[in-house]
Amino acid sequence: MRVSGIKSKLLLAFVTILFIMTGLNVGLAIYLTNQQSEREAFTSLTRQTILLQNDLQKATLDLRAIAQKTAGGTDNLSDLATIYAQTQQIITNSRQPAEYERVLVFNKVISLNRLQVVLRSAGFSSIAVYVDNELSHYVTTAEAGMSVFRAGHKALIKTGQNQAGELEFDNWPNWAEGDLPSSITSQVTPVNRPTISFYFTPEQRMVLQIVIPIQAVTQTVMRNNITLGNPAGLLVNQLSIATSETLNQSAPGQNKPVIIGAFVFQKVFDQAFLEEVASKTGLLPALYSPDGLRQIQIVDLKINPADLGQWARENQAVIDQRILAVDRESYYQTLSLWQFEEKPQLIIGFAQSAASTSQKVRETVTGLVGVAGLVLVVGGVVGYLLFDRLVNPIRALTAAVSRIGLSVQQESPDRPVTPVASDKLVEIDLRADDEVQQLTAAFNAMIRQLRQSFETLEERVAHRTAELEAVNKDLEAFSYSVSHDLRAPLRAVSGFAAILARRHRANLNDEGQHYLDNIVQAGEQMGRLIDDLLTYSRLGRSSVHRGPVALREIFTLLAEEFAGRVKEIGGRLEIADDLPVVMGDKTLLTQIFTNLLDNALTYRRADVPAQVTVTHQTEDKMVIVRVSDNGIGIAPEYQEKIFNIFQRLHSQEEYPGTGIGLATVKRSVEMLGGRLWVESKVGQGSAFFVKLPKE
């Protein structure tokens, strides 16, 4: 297989860099195009949302002004007064309803003719007139109707439109009985001032309703100080739009004004309204109730009503921008809570499909890919022509270094290479006018240093090895000498202290006994410290005799050794019967588990009997021995530090020890090719894990 040369590699690297840079540029352009299109989309949606809010605000104010002007007009007030008086006549004179019905219906037809003109010119969806909160007559864009008296009860009569698009008021006696439209109610909630309200209907419509109550002063005509019982004597005058202030006003000796009826104007915003807005803006509008339960949309964006209601409660002054995924298509949407007179009325939404953005991205990518291909072709050709001047000197330098450094067998490249002798380290003879010349000079300097190093290296290594061996012997001799010198006076101190404790403790006061106990404990601690230091210093210098070791045999001996201590503290030591055979040094393993069992019995809790358990588990080609206890436990921040030499977590008075034992155990385990770690919780005990190779 032919190995690619440096020229091919450099050219490949150059083309790869061009390809990566072009790819990054294309990706960045796609990202920026997406971002720009997204920003443009949200800007347009936000602008249309604000415009629709302003249009709704203006339309509501204009419709209220028209409604107040219509209801407060002289003709309409006069019609209402007449209809109110005639209705009272029919109610109080039930013996002759047919006599008054024709006149009453005629006056309602006159009122309907006036209201129809307002309906069509002002853009209302319906206008209804109520007398004493009961429906009197109404007109919508499709029909007109009124309530009449028939045989003691009320029935509704309505008519449709003719071909000319006008309502047939002239043939009212022939109107047929029917039902009220869903937007017209038979009664109206009493109000004492003009009100505006918005509500959503189950038919996916939002209704703007303006109620204009009418007040008047009513009185009965008196003749010769006798009140006429006939309702024909009822006078209705001083009609005006009711307010909470004027209702409580009256001239001395006159009756207070009362509300005799109301004009109810409605404007419906439905699917047709949204389609009209969509045709003007090119966007997808939507209207939602403030609680999110009612939704009028052109495209169902599947917005959760609960999420929408929560957003409306928490973000009343914010226009929200979001990206929605609906049926594998993405949409940009803005939401805004529209308020009228500081009360939330509806949520306005505008959406736009992200498909137009994808088209812009595709156009951008097509152009960039074309430019990128051209750059790659031109860059590859130029790179191929220029790399000759760069590569040829490097090739020559590489050949010279290969001849000097290693003898490569071309006919069998899988054979191990053999370093050349120092006398073949010849300096490179190469002339160049750039950095290659500097590199050649550096190689020549390195060759001279290597030649000199080869000549002295073996001698220096032998000398340094002898020095290290001498130092190690001196250190070991010093350690044993110091140990011997320390032990002699230490035995004297401990011995005399023990004699004093046995013979003269009764003659000492409490303070003297305390000092004597401290001397004995300090002597014992010093002895353990010397033993642990010697053990730790020998690790690494002593040879390890690896072989099969039966863990059950080691723990049987340890159980006998610790039996007296376990009984003394009232504890319990449980050792599994199926402990396996591992590869290791029996002496080191005995020291390891002696130390772990000693710690488990030493660091016990005072409130519960000590419980120490030894188990194992197998993992691949390793055995994990677990020594667990129910002792005082170890805090998480100390679980790594306890394996450091001289690391103690408790005072000498609480728990004896030198701080070397676990460091010795960890070092011994690692010498056997294993690993040591701990898992513990404060107040619940600890578990030490020793991972060793299997037999």
Secondary structure, 3 states (H helix, E strand, C coil): CCCCCHHHHHHHHHHHHHHHHHHHHHHHHHHHHHHHHHHHHHHHHHHHHHHHHHHHHHHHHHHHHHHHHHHCCHHHHHHHHHHHHHHHHHHHCCCCHHHHHHHHHHHHHHHHHHHHHHHHHHCCCEEEEEECCEEEEEEECCCEEEEEEECCEEEEEEECECCCCCECCCCHHHCEECCCCCCCCCECCCCCCCEEEEEEECCCEEEEEEEEEEEEEEEECEECCEECCCHHHEEEEEEEECCCCHHHCCCCCCCCCEEEEEEEEEEEECHHHHHHHHHHHCCEEEEECCCCCCEEECCCCCCCHHHHHHHHHHCCCCCEEEEEEECCEEEEEEEEEEEECCEEEEEEEEEEECHHHHHHHHHHHHHHHHHHHHHHHHHHHHHHHHHHHHHHHHHHHHHHHHHHHEECCCCCCCCCCEECCHHHCCCCCCCCCCHHHHHHHHHHHHHHHHHHHHHHHHHHHHHHHHHHHHHHHHHHHHHHHHHHHHHHHHHHHHHHHHHHHHHCHHHCCHHHHHHHHHHHHHHHHHHHHHHHHHHHHHCCCCCCCCEEEEHHHHHHHHHHHHHHHHHHHCCEEEECCCCCEEEECHHHHHHHHHHHHHHHHHCCCCCCCCEEEEEEEEECCEEEEEEEECCCCCCHHHCCHHHCCCCCCCCCCCCCCCCCHHHHHHHHHHHCCCEEEEEEECCCEEEEEEEEEEC
